[in-house]
């Protein structure tokens, strides 16, 4: 979660709100201009992750794995990757690079994702959701 202070909120109120919301997970105070960006990243981002998890599992089904097992493994893979990002504090690009071996399976797969413009497509999705949140806030 993120929050921005209004003109009537001081340090005491911000600290209280952060303490209350932190019980639900990450809570950050941000400039108000970040609120709609947060919507594009996190509010809509959950759906992006579900779509990616579905695609991972369907790839395994295509290769012969039962769907239920593929979905459980995809979910565990995403959970492990997220935990690694949070626990190490490393940039995702470094973590990705660390698991690529020369001539290995991962670099071959990443090449296919790059050919499909995965990063640009996801960046465009965050931009579209942010812009939509901004236009909805104006209405």
C-alpha positions in Angstrom: 0.0 0.0 0.0 1.0 3.6 -0.5 -0.4 6.8 1.0 0.1 10.5 0.6 -0.5 13.0 3.3 -3.1 15.7 3.0 -2.4 19.2 4.2 -4.1 18.5 7.5 -1.9 15.4 8.3 1.2 15.7 10.3 4.0 13.3 11.3 1.9 11.8 14.1 -1.0 10.9 11.8 1.3 9.6 9.1 3.1 7.4 11.6 -0.2 6.0 13.0 -1.5 5.3 9.5 1.7 3.6 8.4 1.7 1.5 11.6 -1.9 0.4 11.0 -1.5 -0.4 7.3 1.9 -2.1 7.8 0.1 -5.0 9.5 -1.3 -5.8 6.0 2.2 -5.8 4.3 4.4 -3.2 2.7 3.2 0.4 3.4 5.1 3.4 2.0 4.4 7.1 2.2 4.8 8.6 -1.3 4.1 11.9 -3.1 0.5 12.2 -4.3 1.7 12.0 -7.9 2.7 8.3 -7.3 -0.8 7.2 -6.3 -2.0 6.5 -9.9 1.3 4.9 -10.8 0.8 2.6 -7.8 -2.6 1.6 -9.3 -0.9 0.8 -12.6 1.9 -1.2 -10.9 0.3 -2.9 -8.0 -3.4 -2.5 -8.2 -3.5 -3.9 -11.8 -0.2 -5.7 -11.5 -1.8 -8.7 -9.7 -3.8 -9.5 -12.9 -0.5 -9.3 -14.9 1.0 -11.8 -12.6 -2.0 -14.1 -12.9 -1.8 -14.0 -16.6 1.9 -14.8 -16.5 1.3 -17.7 -14.1 -1.4 -19.0 -16.4 1.0 -18.8 -19.4 3.7 -20.6 -17.4 1.4 -23.4 -16.5 -0.1 -23.7 -20.0 3.4 -24.0 -21.4 4.0 -27.0 -19.1 0.7 -28.5 -20.1 1.7 -28.1 -23.7 4.8 -30.1 -23.0 2.8 -32.9 -21.3 2.5 -32.0 -17.6 -1.0 -32.2 -15.9 -2.7 -28.8 -15.5 -3.1 -28.9 -11.7 0.5 -29.8 -11.1 1.7 -27.2 -13.6 -0.4 -24.5 -11.8 1.0 -25.4 -8.4 4.6 -25.3 -9.7 4.0 -22.0 -11.5 2.6 -20.5 -8.2 5.5 -21.8 -6.2 8.0 -20.4 -8.8 6.4 -16.9 -8.6 6.4 -17.1 -4.8 10.1 -18.1 -4.7 11.1 -15.4 -7.1 9.2 -12.7 -5.1 10.7 -13.9 -1.8 14.2 -13.8 -3.3 13.7 -10.2 -4.5 12.4 -9.2 -1.1 15.0 -11.1 1.0 18.1 -10.1 -1.1 17.1 -6.6 -2.1 18.9 -7.3 -5.4 17.7 -5.8 -8.6 15.6 -8.3 -10.7 18.0 -8.0 -13.6 20.9 -9.2 -11.4 18.8 -12.1 -10.0 17.8 -13.0 -13.6 21.4 -12.9 -14.8 22.6 -15.0 -11.9 20.5 -18.0 -13.0 21.5 -17.8 -16.7 24.3 -20.3 -17.6 26.1 -19.9 -20.9 24.3 -21.9 -23.5 21.7 -23.1 -21.0 18.0 -23.5 -21.0 17.2 -20.2 -19.2 19.0 -18.0 -21.7 17.4 -19.7 -24.6 14.0 -19.2 -23.0 14.7 -15.5 -22.2 15.7 -14.9 -25.8 12.2 -16.0 -26.8 10.6 -13.7 -24.3 12.7 -10.8 -25.6 11.7 -11.6 -29.2 8.1 -11.3 -28.0 8.8 -8.0 -26.3 7.7 -9.1 -22.9 9.3 -6.3 -21.0 8.1 -3.6 -23.3 4.6 -5.1 -23.3 4.5 -5.1 -19.5 5.8 -1.6 -19.3 3.1 -0.5 -21.7 0.5 -2.2 -19.5 1.6 -0.3 -16.4 1.6 2.9 -18.5 -1.9 2.2 -19.8 -3.3 1.4 -16.3 -1.7 4.5 -14.8 -3.0 6.8 -17.5 -6.5 5.2 -17.1 -6.3 5.8 -13.3 -5.3 9.4 -13.9 -8.2 10.0 -16.3 -10.7 8.3 -13.9 -9.4 10.6 -11.1 -10.2 13.7 -13.3 -13.8 12.6 -13.8 
